[in-house]
Amino acid sequence: MSWVHVSDTYPTDPIWQQAGGSEMFHLHIAAMAWCSQHQTDGAISDDVARRLLSLRRPGPVIRRLLTAGLWQEVSDLGDENGDENGDGIRYRMVSYSGGDDC
């Protein structure tokens, strides 16, 4: 079993209030856990990111993560990152450090 290490101050970091609040925080933490479980070094496909939580509109939440600089859009990370649609859209979490604290 893998673990995600998060600082005890992470939930109160001003980035969450400035950038959009709880849906963004929840998706980011869920994505960190998914990346840890699948050992993708912080990479996740758009398809998986949209399915992780039961968000009615995940697209705007993902865009806020990108705008806040917490995620970056990248290309060609390979199918191991959950790209079932083959659309090539993938993200990498900027603060993800393979098991180190965020």
A tleap script that builds the chain and sets N, CA, C and O, in Angstrom:
source leaprc.protein.ff14SB
mol = sequence {
  NMET SER TRP VAL HIE VAL SER ASP THR TYR
  PRO THR ASP PRO ILE TRP GLN GLN ALA GLY
  GLY SER GLU MET PHE HIE LEU HIE ILE ALA
  ALA MET ALA TRP CYS SER GLN HIE GLN THR
  ASP GLY ALA ILE SER ASP ASP VAL ALA ARG
  ARG LEU LEU SER LEU ARG ARG PRO GLY PRO
  VAL ILE ARG ARG LEU LEU THR ALA GLY LEU
  TRP GLN GLU VAL SER ASP LEU GLY ASP GLU
  ASN GLY ASP GLU ASN GLY ASP GLY ILE ARG
  TYR ARG MET VAL SER TYR SER GLY GLY ASP
  ASP CCYS
}
set mol.1.N position { 0.844 -1.168 0.000 }
set mol.1.CA position { 0.000 0.000 0.000 }
set mol.1.C position { 0.892 1.235 0.000 }
set mol.1.O position { 1.874 1.308 0.739 }
set mol.2.N position { 0.541 2.192 -0.830 }
set mol.2.CA position { 1.294 3.446 -0.876 }
set mol.2.C position { 0.579 4.503 -0.029 }
set mol.2.O position { -0.588 4.347 0.331 }
set mol.3.N position { 1.294 5.564 0.275 }
set mol.3.CA position { 0.771 6.635 1.104 }
set mol.3.C position { 1.039 7.973 0.438 }
set mol.3.O position { 1.990 8.126 -0.328 }
set mol.4.N position { 0.184 8.935 0.743 }
set mol.4.CA position { 0.401 10.307 0.307 }
set mol.4.C position { 0.708 11.126 1.549 }
set mol.4.O position { -0.068 11.128 2.505 }
set mol.5.N position { 1.820 11.811 1.537 }
set mol.5.CA position { 2.224 12.642 2.672 }
set mol.5.C position { 1.836 14.088 2.379 }
set mol.5.O position { 2.227 14.656 1.359 }
set mol.6.N position { 1.074 14.662 3.275 }
set mol.6.CA position { 0.625 16.043 3.116 }
set mol.6.C position { 0.910 16.784 4.413 }
set mol.6.O position { 0.613 16.280 5.496 }
set mol.7.N position { 1.471 17.949 4.310 }
set mol.7.CA position { 1.747 18.764 5.487 }
set mol.7.C position { 0.457 19.068 6.238 }
set mol.7.O position { -0.604 19.199 5.627 }
set mol.8.N position { 0.542 19.180 7.544 }
set mol.8.CA position { -0.661 19.492 8.324 }
set mol.8.C position { -1.158 20.913 8.084 }
set mol.8.O position { -2.266 21.254 8.499 }
set mol.9.N position { -0.359 21.747 7.421 }
set mol.9.CA position { -0.802 23.094 7.067 }
set mol.9.C position { -1.358 23.177 5.642 }
set mol.9.O position { -1.839 24.229 5.221 }
set mol.10.N position { -1.293 22.083 4.915 }
set mol.10.CA position { -1.725 22.080 3.509 }
set mol.10.C position { -3.174 22.533 3.324 }
set mol.10.O position { -3.433 23.340 2.431 }
set mol.11.N position { -4.133 22.051 4.125 }
set mol.11.CA position { -5.523 22.470 3.922 }
set mol.11.C position { -5.770 23.958 4.174 }
set mol.11.O position { -6.729 24.516 3.641 }
set mol.12.N position { -4.932 24.602 4.966 }
set mol.12.CA position { -5.135 26.024 5.258 }
set mol.12.C position { -4.236 26.934 4.439 }
set mol.12.O position { -4.197 28.141 4.677 }
set mol.13.N position { -3.516 26.374 3.480 }
set mol.13.CA position { -2.676 27.184 2.606 }
set mol.13.C position { -3.560 28.181 1.860 }
set mol.13.O position { -4.611 27.795 1.348 }
set mol.14.N position { -3.168 29.436 1.785 }
set mol.14.CA position { -3.978 30.460 1.117 }
set mol.14.C position { -4.306 30.151 -0.345 }
set mol.14.O position { -5.270 30.693 -0.886 }
set mol.15.N position { -3.526 29.296 -0.986 }
set mol.15.CA position { -3.809 28.971 -2.399 }
set mol.15.C position { -5.222 28.443 -2.578 }
set mol.15.O position { -5.854 28.711 -3.599 }
set mol.16.N position { -5.727 27.698 -1.603 }
set mol.16.CA position { -7.066 27.113 -1.745 }
set mol.16.C position { -8.153 28.166 -1.670 }
set mol.16.O position { -9.147 28.072 -2.391 }
set mol.17.N position { -7.990 29.172 -0.811 }
set mol.17.CA position { -8.968 30.243 -0.742 }
set mol.17.C position { -8.861 31.166 -1.955 }
set mol.17.O position { -9.879 31.618 -2.481 }
set mol.18.N position { -7.659 31.444 -2.393 }
set mol.18.CA position { -7.443 32.332 -3.523 }
set mol.18.C position { -7.907 31.708 -4.830 }
set mol.18.O position { -8.423 32.405 -5.703 }
set mol.19.N position { -7.729 30.417 -4.966 }
set mol.19.CA position { -7.929 29.782 -6.269 }
set mol.19.C position { -9.261 29.065 -6.431 }
set mol.19.O position { -9.576 28.646 -7.545 }
set mol.20.N position { -10.048 28.903 -5.397 }
set mol.20.CA position { -11.342 28.322 -5.685 }
set mol.20.C position { -11.929 27.338 -4.715 }
set mol.20.O position { -13.017 26.819 -4.966 }
set mol.21.N position { -11.270 27.058 -3.626 }
set mol.21.CA position { -11.934 26.337 -2.568 }
set mol.21.C position { -11.943 24.830 -2.600 }
set mol.21.O position { -11.034 24.191 -3.129 }
set mol.22.N position { -13.003 24.271 -2.016 }
set mol.22.CA position { -13.010 22.866 -1.619 }
set mol.22.C position { -13.015 21.859 -2.770 }
set mol.22.O position { -12.327 20.843 -2.675 }
set mol.23.N position { -13.755 22.095 -3.844 }
set mol.23.CA position { -13.743 21.116 -4.945 }
set mol.23.C position { -12.344 20.968 -5.519 }
set mol.23.O position { -11.905 19.865 -5.844 }
set mol.24.N position { -11.660 22.074 -5.638 }
set mol.24.CA position { -10.298 22.060 -6.167 }
set mol.24.C position { -9.369 21.294 -5.222 }
set mol.24.O position { -8.570 20.468 -5.662 }
set mol.25.N position { -9.479 21.572 -3.933 }
set mol.25.CA position { -8.672 20.883 -2.928 }
set mol.25.C position { -8.948 19.378 -2.962 }
set mol.25.O position { -8.015 18.575 -2.975 }
set mol.26.N position { -10.218 18.999 -2.975 }
set mol.26.CA position { -10.580 17.578 -2.970 }
set mol.26.C position { -10.074 16.857 -4.215 }
set mol.26.O position { -9.565 15.741 -4.118 }
set mol.27.N position { -10.209 17.483 -5.382 }
set mol.27.CA position { -9.722 16.845 -6.608 }
set mol.27.C position { -8.204 16.711 -6.573 }
set mol.27.O position { -7.662 15.688 -6.992 }
set mol.28.N position { -7.526 17.719 -6.085 }
set mol.28.CA position { -6.060 17.672 -6.023 }
set mol.28.C position { -5.592 16.539 -5.104 }
set mol.28.O position { -4.691 15.783 -5.466 }
set mol.29.N position { -6.193 16.418 -3.926 }
set mol.29.CA position { -5.815 15.362 -2.990 }
set mol.29.C position { -6.154 13.979 -3.572 }
set mol.29.O position { -5.361 13.045 -3.451 }
set mol.30.N position { -7.334 13.849 -4.203 }
set mol.30.CA position { -7.711 12.574 -4.827 }
set mol.30.C position { -6.734 12.215 -5.941 }
set mol.30.O position { -6.373 11.049 -6.095 }
set mol.31.N position { -6.308 13.200 -6.713 }
set mol.31.CA position { -5.347 12.955 -7.793 }
set mol.31.C position { -3.985 12.556 -7.227 }
set mol.31.O position { -3.306 11.696 -7.788 }
set mol.32.N position { -3.586 13.176 -6.122 }
set mol.32.CA position { -2.326 12.785 -5.483 }
set mol.32.C position { -2.377 11.317 -5.062 }
set mol.32.O position { -1.420 10.571 -5.268 }
set mol.33.N position { -3.498 10.913 -4.473 }
set mol.33.CA position { -3.641 9.519 -4.030 }
set mol.33.C position { -3.622 8.572 -5.222 }
set mol.33.O position { -2.988 7.518 -5.168 }
set mol.34.N position { -4.315 8.941 -6.300 }
set mol.34.CA position { -4.355 8.091 -7.497 }
set mol.34.C position { -2.939 7.941 -8.074 }
set mol.34.O position { -2.523 6.840 -8.435 }
set mol.35.N position { -2.214 9.047 -8.154 }
set mol.35.CA position { -0.850 8.999 -8.695 }
set mol.35.C position { 0.069 8.160 -7.826 }
set mol.35.O position { 0.924 7.437 -8.336 }
set mol.36.N position { -0.104 8.253 -6.520 }
set mol.36.CA position { 0.701 7.442 -5.615 }
set mol.36.C position { 0.378 5.956 -5.794 }
set mol.36.O position { 1.279 5.122 -5.881 }
set mol.37.N position { -0.902 5.644 -5.847 }
set mol.37.CA position { -1.327 4.248 -6.010 }
set mol.37.C position { -0.812 3.649 -7.316 }
set mol.37.O position { -0.404 2.488 -7.353 }
set mol.38.N position { -0.831 4.443 -8.384 }
set mol.38.CA position { -0.428 3.941 -9.704 }
set mol.38.C position { 1.021 4.269 -10.049 }
set mol.38.O position { 1.489 3.963 -11.146 }
set mol.39.N position { 1.727 4.892 -9.110 }
set mol.39.CA position { 3.149 5.204 -9.260 }
set mol.39.C position { 3.462 5.939 -10.561 }
set mol.39.O position { 4.321 5.520 -11.336 }
set mol.40.N position { 2.744 7.049 -10.786 }
set mol.40.CA position { 2.912 7.816 -12.019 }
set mol.40.C position { 3.759 9.070 -11.846 }
set mol.40.O position { 3.897 9.861 -12.779 }
set mol.41.N position { 4.331 9.257 -10.651 }
set mol.41.CA position { 5.176 10.412 -10.380 }
set mol.41.C position { 4.442 11.732 -10.627 }
set mol.41.O position { 5.016 12.680 -11.163 }
set mol.42.N position { 3.171 11.783 -10.233 }
set mol.42.CA position { 2.404 13.021 -10.322 }
set mol.42.C position { 1.700 13.255 -11.649 }
set mol.42.O position { 1.144 14.332 -11.862 }
set mol.43.N position { 1.709 12.274 -12.546 }
set mol.43.CA position { 1.055 12.422 -13.845 }
set mol.43.C position { -0.303 11.726 -13.828 }
set mol.43.O position { -0.453 10.636 -13.275 }
set mol.44.N position { -1.292 12.381 -14.447 }
set mol.44.CA position { -2.640 11.835 -14.494 }
set mol.44.C position { -3.306 12.274 -15.789 }
set mol.44.O position { -3.131 13.412 -16.226 }
set mol.45.N position { -4.060 11.387 -16.398 }
set mol.45.CA position { -4.729 11.748 -17.654 }
set mol.45.C position { -5.962 12.590 -17.362 }
set mol.45.O position { -6.498 12.562 -16.254 }
set mol.46.N position { -6.397 13.326 -18.351 }
set mol.46.CA position { -7.619 14.110 -18.245 }
set mol.46.C position { -8.810 13.208 -17.939 }
set mol.46.O position { -9.668 13.557 -17.128 }
set mol.47.N position { -8.857 12.055 -18.586 }
set mol.47.CA position { -9.960 11.107 -18.388 }
set mol.47.C position { -10.064 10.681 -16.926 }
set mol.47.O position { -11.152 10.706 -16.351 }
set mol.48.N position { -8.961 10.296 -16.331 }
set mol.48.CA position { -8.962 9.869 -14.925 }
set mol.48.C position { -9.294 11.056 -14.021 }
set mol.48.O position { -10.091 10.912 -13.094 }
set mol.49.N position { -8.704 12.213 -14.269 }
set mol.49.CA position { -8.961 13.390 -13.439 }
set mol.49.C position { -10.449 13.732 -13.416 }
set mol.49.O position { -10.982 14.136 -12.382 }
set mol.50.N position { -11.111 13.571 -14.549 }
set mol.50.CA position { -12.545 13.881 -14.625 }
set mol.50.C position { -13.410 12.836 -13.924 }
set mol.50.O position { -14.536 13.141 -13.530 }
set mol.51.N position { -12.909 11.607 -13.759 }
set mol.51.CA position { -13.693 10.523 -13.150 }
set mol.51.C position { -13.410 10.321 -11.663 }
set mol.51.O position { -14.163 9.608 -10.999 }
set mol.52.N position { -12.361 10.916 -11.121 }
set mol.52.CA position { -11.943 10.635 -9.749 }
set mol.52.C position { -13.020 10.918 -8.710 }
set mol.52.O position { -13.240 10.110 -7.807 }
set mol.53.N position { -13.673 12.027 -8.828 }
set mol.53.CA position { -14.711 12.418 -7.878 }
set mol.53.C position { -16.032 12.586 -8.625 }
set mol.53.O position { -16.056 12.684 -9.852 }
set mol.54.N position { -17.093 12.616 -7.891 }
set mol.54.CA position { -18.414 12.797 -8.499 }
set mol.54.C position { -18.737 14.278 -8.647 }
set mol.54.O position { -19.733 14.766 -8.112 }
set mol.55.N position { -17.891 14.980 -9.373 }
set mol.55.CA position { -18.128 16.397 -9.616 }
set mol.55.C position { -19.048 16.548 -10.817 }
set mol.55.O position { -18.878 15.866 -11.828 }
set mol.56.N position { -20.018 17.438 -10.704 }
set mol.56.CA position { -20.919 17.654 -11.843 }
set mol.56.C position { -20.177 18.261 -13.024 }
set mol.56.O position { -20.427 17.900 -14.175 }
set mol.57.N position { -19.273 19.175 -12.739 }
set mol.57.CA position { -18.527 19.851 -13.801 }
set mol.57.C position { -17.041 19.862 -13.434 }
set mol.57.O position { -16.549 20.848 -12.885 }
set mol.58.N position { -16.329 18.782 -13.730 }
set mol.58.CA position { -14.911 18.737 -13.353 }
set mol.58.C position { -14.028 19.665 -14.185 }
set mol.58.O position { -12.966 20.079 -13.720 }
set mol.59.N position { -14.444 19.995 -15.397 }
set mol.59.CA position { -13.617 20.829 -16.273 }
set mol.59.C position { -13.196 22.149 -15.650 }
set mol.59.O position { -12.009 22.474 -15.658 }
set mol.60.N position { -14.142 22.927 -15.105 }
set mol.60.CA position { -13.748 24.194 -14.474 }
set mol.60.C position { -12.832 24.010 -13.266 }
set mol.60.O position { -11.973 24.853 -13.008 }
set mol.61.N position { -13.006 22.931 -12.534 }
set mol.61.CA position { -12.148 22.658 -11.377 }
set mol.61.C position { -10.726 22.372 -11.855 }
set mol.61.O position { -9.761 22.872 -11.279 }
set mol.62.N position { -10.602 21.574 -12.900 }
set mol.62.CA position { -9.284 21.277 -13.476 }
set mol.62.C position { -8.638 22.557 -13.995 }
set mol.62.O position { -7.443 22.770 -13.790 }
set mol.63.N position { -9.411 23.412 -14.664 }
set mol.63.CA position { -8.859 24.677 -15.166 }
set mol.63.C position { -8.358 25.563 -14.021 }
set mol.63.O position { -7.346 26.247 -14.170 }
set mol.64.N position { -9.054 25.556 -12.885 }
set mol.64.CA position { -8.594 26.346 -11.740 }
set mol.64.C position { -7.282 25.792 -11.188 }
set mol.64.O position { -6.410 26.560 -10.780 }
set mol.65.N position { -7.133 24.467 -11.173 }
set mol.65.CA position { -5.869 23.868 -10.736 }
set mol.65.C position { -4.732 24.271 -11.671 }
set mol.65.O position { -3.616 24.538 -11.224 }
set mol.66.N position { -5.022 24.312 -12.962 }
set mol.66.CA position { -4.015 24.726 -13.945 }
set mol.66.C position { -3.668 26.206 -13.771 }
set mol.66.O position { -2.494 26.574 -13.751 }
set mol.67.N position { -4.692 27.048 -13.646 }
set mol.67.CA position { -4.488 28.491 -13.496 }
set mol.67.C position { -3.724 28.822 -12.218 }
set mol.67.O position { -2.898 29.735 -12.201 }
set mol.68.N position { -4.004 28.079 -11.151 }
set mol.68.CA position { -3.324 28.305 -9.871 }
set mol.68.C position { -1.869 27.829 -9.901 }
set mol.68.O position { -1.099 28.126 -8.987 }
set mol.69.N position { -1.496 27.099 -10.939 }
set mol.69.CA position { -0.127 26.606 -11.048 }
set mol.69.C position { 0.124 25.328 -10.269 }
set mol.69.O position { 1.274 24.923 -10.099 }
set mol.70.N position { -0.946 24.681 -9.790 }
set mol.70.CA position { -0.782 23.420 -9.059 }
set mol.70.C position { -0.634 22.237 -10.007 }
set mol.70.O position { 0.019 21.248 -9.676 }
set mol.71.N position { -1.238 22.342 -11.179 }
set mol.71.CA position { -1.110 21.322 -12.224 }
set mol.71.C position { -0.584 21.995 -13.476 }
set mol.71.O position { -0.786 23.191 -13.685 }
set mol.72.N position { 0.096 21.211 -14.309 }
set mol.72.CA position { 0.545 21.666 -15.626 }
set mol.72.C position { 0.006 20.701 -16.669 }
set mol.72.O position { -0.031 19.491 -16.449 }
set mol.73.N position { -0.412 21.244 -17.802 }
set mol.73.CA position { -0.828 20.378 -18.898 }
set mol.73.C position { 0.420 19.934 -19.645 }
set mol.73.O position { 1.266 20.755 -20.000 }
set mol.74.N position { 0.529 18.642 -19.878 }
set mol.74.CA position { 1.675 18.075 -20.577 }
set mol.74.C position { 1.151 17.106 -21.628 }
set mol.74.O position { -0.031 16.762 -21.635 }
set mol.75.N position { 2.025 16.677 -22.500 }
set mol.75.CA position { 1.591 15.729 -23.521 }
set mol.75.C position { 2.496 14.511 -23.530 }
set mol.75.O position { 3.635 14.560 -23.066 }
set mol.76.N position { 1.977 13.429 -24.060 }
set mol.76.CA position { 2.734 12.206 -24.304 }
set mol.76.C position { 3.401 11.634 -23.058 }
set mol.76.O position { 4.614 11.423 -23.023 }
set mol.77.N position { 2.575 11.387 -22.028 }
set mol.77.CA position { 3.106 10.740 -20.826 }
set mol.77.C position { 2.928 9.232 -20.861 }
set mol.77.O position { 3.388 8.531 -19.959 }
set mol.78.N position { 2.266 8.728 -21.892 }
set mol.78.CA position { 2.081 7.290 -22.009 }
set mol.78.C position { 0.774 6.799 -21.429 }
set mol.78.O position { 0.173 7.469 -20.589 }
set mol.79.N position { 0.324 5.626 -21.872 }
set mol.79.CA position { -0.959 5.074 -21.474 }
set mol.79.C position { -1.016 4.636 -20.019 }
set mol.79.O position { -2.108 4.439 -19.485 }
set mol.80.N position { 0.120 4.479 -19.367 }
set mol.80.CA position { 0.108 4.036 -17.978 }
set mol.80.C position { -0.519 5.083 -17.057 }
set mol.80.O position { -0.779 4.795 -15.889 }
set mol.81.N position { -0.760 6.276 -17.560 }
set mol.81.CA position { -1.340 7.335 -16.746 }
set mol.81.C position { -2.856 7.413 -16.885 }
set mol.81.O position { -3.464 8.426 -16.538 }
set mol.82.N position { -3.466 6.341 -17.393 }
set mol.82.CA position { -4.907 6.236 -17.390 }
set mol.82.C position { -5.622 6.863 -18.563 }
set mol.82.O position { -6.821 7.128 -18.468 }
set mol.83.N position { -4.941 7.110 -19.664 }
set mol.83.CA position { -5.571 7.757 -20.810 }
set mol.83.C position { -6.329 6.741 -21.643 }
set mol.83.O position { -5.826 6.260 -22.658 }
set mol.84.N position { -7.536 6.417 -21.212 }
set mol.84.CA position { -8.329 5.414 -21.918 }
set mol.84.C position { -8.883 5.933 -23.237 }
set mol.84.O position { -9.105 5.156 -24.166 }
set mol.85.N position { -9.107 7.246 -23.328 }
set mol.85.CA position { -9.656 7.813 -24.556 }
set mol.85.C position { -8.589 8.034 -25.617 }
set mol.85.O position { -8.911 8.217 -26.791 }
set mol.86.N position { -7.338 8.018 -25.222 }
set mol.86.CA position { -6.268 8.264 -26.180 }
set mol.86.C position { -6.231 9.695 -26.667 }
set mol.86.O position { -5.682 9.975 -27.733 }
set mol.87.N position { -6.820 10.623 -25.886 }
set mol.87.CA position { -6.870 12.008 -26.339 }
set mol.87.C position { -5.550 12.748 -26.117 }
set mol.87.O position { -5.363 13.848 -26.637 }
set mol.88.N position { -4.644 12.159 -25.355 }
set mol.88.CA position { -3.335 12.751 -25.169 }
set mol.88.C position { -3.281 13.892 -24.173 }
set mol.88.O position { -2.203 14.430 -23.923 }
set mol.89.N position { -4.424 14.283 -23.588 }
set mol.89.CA position { -4.407 15.357 -22.614 }
set mol.89.C position { -4.042 14.768 -21.263 }
set mol.89.O position { -4.698 13.850 -20.770 }
set mol.90.N position { -2.995 15.306 -20.678 }
set mol.90.CA position { -2.529 14.803 -19.398 }
set mol.90.C position { -2.039 15.964 -18.557 }
set mol.90.O position { -1.703 17.032 -19.068 }
set mol.91.N position { -2.008 15.731 -17.268 }
set mol.91.CA position { -1.559 16.750 -16.334 }
set mol.91.C position { -0.465 16.183 -15.442 }
set mol.91.O position { -0.376 14.974 -15.231 }
set mol.92.N position { 0.362 17.079 -14.926 }
set mol.92.CA position { 1.357 16.707 -13.934 }
set mol.92.C position { 1.188 17.683 -12.769 }
set mol.92.O position { 1.125 18.898 -12.954 }
set mol.93.N position { 1.119 17.118 -11.579 }
set mol.93.CA position { 0.999 17.946 -10.389 }
set mol.93.C position { 2.357 18.553 -10.074 }
set mol.93.O position { 3.353 17.844 -9.930 }
set mol.94.N position { 2.379 19.861 -9.971 }
set mol.94.CA position { 3.630 20.586 -9.763 }
set mol.94.C position { 4.217 20.277 -8.401 }
set mol.94.O position { 5.435 20.148 -8.278 }
set mol.95.N position { 3.386 20.152 -7.367 }
set mol.95.CA position { 3.894 19.933 -6.017 }
set mol.95.C position { 4.055 18.471 -5.653 }
set mol.95.O position { 4.424 18.156 -4.522 }
set mol.96.N position { 3.786 17.569 -6.593 }
set mol.96.CA position { 3.907 16.151 -6.302 }
set mol.96.C position { 5.373 15.768 -6.335 }
set mol.96.O position { 6.096 16.088 -7.278 }
set mol.97.N position { 5.800 15.073 -5.282 }
set mol.97.CA position { 7.235 14.750 -5.230 }
set mol.97.C position { 7.480 13.298 -4.829 }
set mol.97.O position { 8.416 12.999 -4.088 }
set mol.98.N position { 6.635 12.405 -5.322 }
set mol.98.CA position { 6.886 10.986 -5.150 }
set mol.98.C position { 7.026 10.509 -3.721 }
set mol.98.O position { 7.945 9.754 -3.403 }
set mol.99.N position { 6.119 10.943 -2.854 }
set mol.99.CA position { 6.145 10.464 -1.490 }
set mol.99.C position { 6.670 11.471 -0.481 }
set mol.99.O position { 6.499 11.286 0.724 }
set mol.100.N position { 7.314 12.544 -0.960 }
set mol.100.CA position { 7.745 13.576 -0.039 }
set mol.100.C position { 6.549 14.441 0.339 }
set mol.100.O position { 5.507 14.398 -0.314 }
set mol.101.N position { 6.708 15.214 1.386 }
set mol.101.CA position { 5.626 16.101 1.801 }
set mol.101.C position { 5.373 17.151 0.748 }
set mol.101.O position { 6.286 17.588 0.048 }
set mol.102.N position { 4.106 17.554 0.646 }
set mol.102.CA position { 3.747 18.662 -0.251 }
set mol.102.C position { 3.785 19.952 0.528 }
set mol.102.O position { 3.516 21.017 -0.028 }
savepdb mol mol.pdb
quit
